[in-house]
Amino acid sequence: MLRDFSAQALFMGLLTAFVGFASSFAVVLHGLTGVGASEAQAASGLMALSISMGLCAIVLSIWTRLPVSIAWSTPGAALLASSGAVEGGFSAAVGGFLVCAVLIVVAGLWKPLGRMVAAIPAPLANAMLAGVLLGLCFAPVKAVAFDPLLGLPIVAAWVAVGAVNRLYAVPAALVAFVLVLAFGVDIPEGALNEIARDLLPRPEFVAPAFNLPGLVSIALPLFIVTMASQNIPGIAVLKVNQYEPTPGPLFAVTGLFSILSAPFGGHAVNLAAITAAMCAGEDAHPDPRRRYWAAVNAGMFYIVFGLLAGAVTTLVGLAPPILIQAVAGLALINALAGSAMNAFKEPETREAAALTFLTTASGVSFGGISGAFWGLVAGGLMMGLNRLVAVRKARKV
């Protein structure tokens, strides 16, 4: 292993961890607080996720000798933000996280469940994801309307840097957010001392509670989004780069680490999709057999960032919430565009996808169950009806 180590893989691991953490930690914080987490619980969840995905990346990459990148479920966090608090509060949400993690393990070990997830029509899964992301992607516009002097620099940094290199657009928006926080927001006296105190990690154990709203509003949609938008694309990225992973065990291990992080507020860890390409590509190392060190290094840096999660959360809490939501929204625009394009690409499934998208994006819940689940149900019923009509027409012909 030590002979495979390289400075190039070390740099790519640092870059991967920085981009992965900085580009979406705001989404995670917003999602956890959206389902009822306190500031301390959200910081604990962010820390648990970072450490879990760091350890998971190290274990899987060393075990398989493949550049297996791990991330938290960013679409899942966006789903939480749109779901809102469920009956039973954050404890019920944590119960949903645990059920989701167990389902991921089962999907990895029991092939029929994995095939069932893969059989969910891609247009509907993408439409549900687009509906989940839509509300949060409005935040940059709302931030500018809230205060142009605070919101515009964040959006402008994202646009300017993204025109040169899309990879650094969201970190640039994050830097702009920090500058706006430093020079445009009145920071209370003693806040910096509080941030310094929060440099020490403070895990918060949350006893899980299990109920039907937590299962249907959080566990099932989170499982579907995580598998369809993260785990399955993560395998595809590895295959594109000429690796041949065995998906089942990888899914199961990410589920195990999700189980470990859930009682401390973490919603889910999974195979990375976007940052996976950074560790699996030639920039990590010319020799494909030595690129796994990039994922190992990324895991080490994720652990370091996770230990600083308390200070990060305290710093974020000093700003108006709409500003950090703007950073989160900017981080998700590309995902929204991709999911919407894939949802409405095929004419024969366009109506069903539109129904799924609109039901999900409405944010309306029925019987305490969020719109994401009902969107998938509505789209599935529409797709089934359309296919039944098509079959009957074909028989008459």
C-alpha positions in Angstrom: 0.0 0.0 0.0 2.7 2.5 0.9 4.4 2.0 -2.4 1.1 3.0 -4.1 0.9 6.3 -2.2 1.6 9.5 -4.2 1.6 13.2 -3.7 -0.8 13.5 -6.6 -3.3 11.2 -4.8 -2.9 13.2 -1.6 -3.7 16.5 -3.3 -6.7 15.0 -5.1 -7.9 13.5 -1.9 -7.7 16.9 -0.2 -9.5 18.6 -3.1 -12.2 16.0 -3.2 -12.9 16.3 0.6 -12.9 20.1 0.4 -15.3 20.2 -2.6 -17.5 17.5 -1.1 -17.8 19.2 2.3 -17.8 22.8 1.3 -20.3 22.4 -1.6 -23.1 20.8 0.3 -22.7 21.0 4.1 -25.2 23.9 4.0 -27.7 21.6 2.5 -27.2 19.0 5.2 -27.6 21.6 8.0 -30.7 23.0 6.4 -32.2 19.5 5.9 -31.5 18.4 9.5 -32.9 21.6 11.0 -35.9 21.3 8.6 -36.9 18.0 10.3 -36.6 19.4 13.8 -32.9 19.2 14.8 -31.6 21.8 17.2 -28.4 23.7 16.3 -26.4 21.3 18.5 -28.1 18.2 17.0 -27.5 19.5 13.4 -23.8 20.0 14.2 -23.6 16.5 15.7 -25.3 15.1 12.6 -22.8 16.9 10.3 -19.9 15.6 12.4 -21.3 12.0 12.4 -21.8 12.0 8.7 -18.3 13.4 7.9 -16.6 10.9 10.2 -18.7 8.0 8.9 -18.2 8.7 5.3 -14.4 9.3 5.9 -14.1 5.9 7.7 -16.3 4.2 5.1 -14.2 5.5 2.2 -11.0 4.3 3.9 -12.4 0.9 4.7 -13.9 0.2 1.2 -11.0 1.7 -0.8 -8.4 -0.4 1.1 -10.6 -3.5 1.0 -11.3 -3.4 -2.7 -8.2 -1.4 -3.9 -10.7 0.7 -5.9 -11.1 4.5 -5.6 -14.5 4.2 -3.7 -15.5 7.8 -2.9 -18.2 8.2 -0.2 -20.5 11.2 0.4 -23.5 12.1 2.5 -26.8 12.0 0.6 -27.1 15.6 -0.6 -30.4 14.9 -2.4 -31.6 13.2 0.8 -30.8 16.3 2.8 -32.7 18.4 0.3 -35.6 16.0 0.7 -35.5 16.5 4.5 -35.6 20.3 4.0 -38.8 20.0 1.9 -40.4 17.4 4.1 -40.6 19.5 7.3 -40.9 18.2 10.8 -42.8 15.0 11.3 -45.0 13.8 14.2 -42.6 12.9 16.9 -40.0 15.5 16.2 -36.4 14.9 15.4 -36.4 11.6 17.3 -38.9 10.3 14.7 -36.7 11.6 11.9 -33.7 9.7 13.4 -35.9 6.6 13.5 -36.6 7.2 9.8 -32.8 7.5 9.2 -32.2 4.1 10.9 -34.9 2.4 8.8 -33.5 3.9 5.6 -30.0 2.6 6.6 -31.3 -0.9 7.3 -33.1 -0.8 3.9 -29.8 0.1 2.2 -28.0 -2.8 3.9 -30.8 -5.2 2.8 -30.7 -3.8 -0.8 -27.0 -4.6 -0.8 -27.3 -8.1 0.6 -30.7 -9.2 -0.8 -30.8 -9.0 -4.6 -34.6 -8.8 -5.1 -34.8 -5.5 -3.1 -31.9 -4.1 -5.1 -33.7 -5.0 -8.3 -36.9 -3.5 -7.1 -35.1 -0.2 -6.5 -33.5 -0.4 -9.9 -36.9 -1.1 -11.4 -38.4 2.3 -10.2 -38.9 4.2 -13.4 -36.1 6.6 -13.9 -38.3 9.5 -15.0 -40.3 9.3 -11.8 -37.3 9.1 -9.6 -35.8 12.1 -11.3 -39.1 14.0 -11.2 -39.3 13.4 -7.5 -35.8 14.6 -7.0 -36.4 17.7 -9.2 -39.5 18.5 -7.1 -37.5 18.1 -3.9 -34.8 20.4 -5.1 -37.0 23.1 -6.6 -37.9 25.0 -3.5 -34.3 25.1 -2.2 -33.1 26.4 -5.6 -35.3 29.4 -5.2 -33.2 30.5 -2.2 -30.5 32.5 -4.1 -33.2 34.7 -5.7 -34.9 35.1 -2.3 -31.6 36.0 -0.7 -31.0 38.8 -3.2 -34.6 40.1 -2.6 -34.0 39.9 1.2 -30.9 42.1 1.0 -29.1 42.7 -2.3 -25.9 43.8 -0.5 -25.7 40.4 1.2 -27.2 38.1 -1.4 -25.7 39.5 -4.6 -22.0 38.9 -3.7 -22.8 35.2 -3.1 -24.6 34.7 -6.4 -22.0 36.8 -8.3 -19.1 34.7 -6.9 -20.9 31.5 -8.0 -21.5 32.9 -11.5 -18.1 34.4 -12.0 -16.0 31.4 -10.8 -18.4 28.9 -12.4 -17.8 30.5 -15.8 -14.2 29.5 -15.5 -14.4 26.2 -13.6 -17.7 24.7 -12.4 -15.8 22.6 -9.8 -14.9 25.7 -7.8 -18.2 27.6 -8.2 -19.8 26.5 -4.9 -16.7 26.8 -2.8 -16.4 30.4 -4.2 -19.9 31.1 -3.1 -19.0 29.8 0.3 -16.0 32.1 0.5 -18.3 35.0 -0.5 -20.7 33.9 2.2 -17.9 34.1 4.8 -16.8 37.5 3.6 -20.4 38.8 3.7 -20.7 37.4 7.2 -17.5 39.1 8.3 -18.1 42.5 6.8 -21.9 42.8 6.3 -23.5 41.1 9.3 -23.4 42.4 12.9 -21.6 39.7 14.8 -22.6 39.6 18.5 -19.9 40.2 21.1 -18.4 36.9 22.3 -19.4 35.0 19.2 -15.8 34.3 18.2 -15.1 32.9 21.6 -18.1 30.6 21.2 -16.8 29.4 17.8 -13.4 28.7 19.5 -15.2 26.6 22.2 -17.0 24.7 19.5 -13.7 23.5 17.9 -14.0 20.5 20.3 -16.4 17.9 18.9 -19.7 17.5 20.8 -21.7 14.5 19.7 -25.4 14.6 20.6 -27.1 11.2 21.0 -30.7 11.2 19.8 -32.9 8.3 20.9 -34.8 7.1 17.8 -38.6 6.9 17.8 -40.5 4.9 15.2 -43.8 5.8 13.8 -45.7 5.7 10.5 -45.1 9.4 9.4 -41.4 8.9 10.0 -41.4 5.7 8.0 -43.4 7.0 5.0 -42.3 10.6 4.9 -38.6 10.1 5.6 -37.4 6.5 5.5 -38.8 5.4 2.2 -38.3 8.6 0.1 -34.8 9.0 1.6 -34.0 5.4 0.7 -35.2 5.8 -2.9 -33.5 9.1 -3.4 -30.2 7.8 -1.9 -30.2 4.7 -4.0 -31.4 6.2 -7.3 -29.4 9.5 -7.1 -26.2 8.4 -5.3 -25.5 4.7 -5.0 -26.4 3.6 -8.5 -24.7 6.6 -10.2 -21.7 6.0 -8.0 -21.3 2.5 -9.4 -21.7 3.9 -12.9 -18.9 6.4 -12.4 -16.5 3.7 -11.4 -17.5 1.6 -14.4 -17.0 4.5 -16.7 -13.4 4.7 -15.4 -12.8 1.1 -16.3 -13.3 -0.4 -12.8 -15.5 -3.4 -12.1 -17.0 -3.1 -8.6 -19.4 -5.5 -7.0 -22.3 -3.2 -6.1 -24.0 -5.3 -3.4 -21.3 -5.3 -0.7 -20.5 -1.6 -1.3 -24.2 -0.7 -0.8 -24.3 -2.8 2.4 -21.2 -1.2 3.9 -22.5 2.3 3.3 -25.7 1.2 5.0 -23.8 -0.1 8.0 -22.0 3.3 8.4 -25.3 5.0 8.0 -26.6 3.0 10.9 -23.7 4.1 13.0 -24.2 7.8 12.2 -28.0 7.9 12.6 -28.2 8.0 16.4 -26.0 11.1 16.3 -28.2 12.9 13.8 -26.7 11.7 10.4 -29.3 10.9 7.8 -27.3 8.7 5.3 -23.9 8.1 3.7 -23.6 6.5 0.3 -21.4 6.2 -2.7 -20.4 9.5 -4.2 -21.4 10.4 -7.7 -19.8 13.8 -8.6 -16.7 13.6 -6.4 -16.3 10.0 -7.4 -15.1 11.1 -10.8 -12.3 13.1 -9.1 -10.8 10.1 -7.4 -11.4 7.7 -10.2 -10.0 9.8 -13.0 -6.5 10.3 -14.4 -6.0 13.5 -12.3 -5.8 11.2 -9.2 -2.9 9.2 -10.7 -1.9 8.0 -14.2 -1.9 4.4 -12.9 -5.5 3.2 -12.3 -4.2 0.7 -9.7 -2.9 3.5 -7.5 -5.9 5.8 -7.5 -7.5 4.2 -4.5 -5.2 6.3 -2.4 -7.0 9.4 -3.5 -10.2 8.1 -1.9 -8.4 7.0 1.2 -6.9 10.5 1.6 -10.3 12.1 1.0 -11.6 9.9 3.8 -8.9 11.2 6.2 -9.7 14.8 5.4 -13.4 14.2 5.8 -12.8 13.0 9.3 -10.8 16.2 10.0 -13.6 18.4 8.6 -16.1 16.5 10.6 -14.3 17.1 13.9 -14.6 20.9 13.1 -18.4 20.6 12.4 -19.4 22.3 15.6 -17.4 25.5 14.8 -18.7 25.5 11.3 -22.3 25.2 12.5 -21.9 28.1 15.0 -20.3 30.3 12.3 -23.2 29.6 9.9 -25.7 30.3 12.7 -24.5 34.0 12.9 -25.9 34.8 9.5 -29.5 35.2 8.4 -30.8 31.7 7.5 -31.7 32.8 3.9 -28.0 33.3 3.1 -26.9 29.8 3.9 -30.0 28.5 2.1 -28.7 30.5 -0.9 -25.4 28.7 -0.8 -27.3 25.4 -0.5 -29.5 26.3 -3.4 -26.6 27.2 -5.7 -25.0 23.9 -4.8 -28.1 22.1 -6.1 -28.9 24.0 -9.3 -26.8 21.5 -11.4 -28.6 18.6 -9.8 -32.0 20.2 -10.4 -31.2 20.7 -14.1 -29.9 17.2 -14.6 -32.9 15.5 -12.8 -35.4 17.7 -14.6 -33.9 16.9 -18.0 -33.9 13.2 -17.3 -37.5 13.4 -15.9 -39.0 15.0 -19.0 -36.8 13.5 -21.7 -39.2 10.7 -22.9 -42.6 11.8 -24.3 -44.5 8.7 -23.2 -43.7 9.2 -19.5 -43.7 13.0 -19.5 -47.2 13.4 -18.0 -46.5 10.9 -15.2 -43.2 12.7 -14.5 -44.9 16.1 -14.5 -47.5 14.8 -12.0 -44.7 13.4 -9.7 -42.8 16.7 -10.0 -45.8 19.0 -9.2 -47.0 16.9 -6.3 -43.6 16.8 -4.8 -42.7 20.4 -5.4 -46.0 21.6 -3.9 -44.7 20.7 -0.5 -48.2 19.6 0.6 -48.5 16.6 2.9 -51.5 14.4 3.4 -52.0 12.4 6.6 -48.7 13.7 7.9 -46.9 12.1 4.9 -44.7 14.4 2.7 -45.4 15.2 -0.9 -42.3 13.3 -2.1 -44.0 10.0 -1.3 -47.3 11.0 -2.8 -45.6 12.4 -5.9 -44.1 9.0 -6.6 -47.5 7.3 -6.0 -49.3 9.7 -8.2 -46.8 9.4 -11.0 -46.8 5.6 -10.7 -50.5 5.5 -11.0 -50.5 7.8 -14.0 -47.8 5.7 -15.7 -49.7 2.5 -15.0 -52.9 3.9 -16.4 -51.2 5.2 -19.5 -49.6 1.8 -20.1 -53.0 0.0 -19.6 -54.6 2.3 -22.2 -51.8 1.7 -24.6 -52.1 -2.1 -24.2 -55.8 -2.0 -24.9 -55.4 0.2 -27.9 -52.7 -2.2 -29.3 -55.1 -5.2 -28.8 -57.9 -3.5 -30.7 -55.5 -2.8 -33.6 
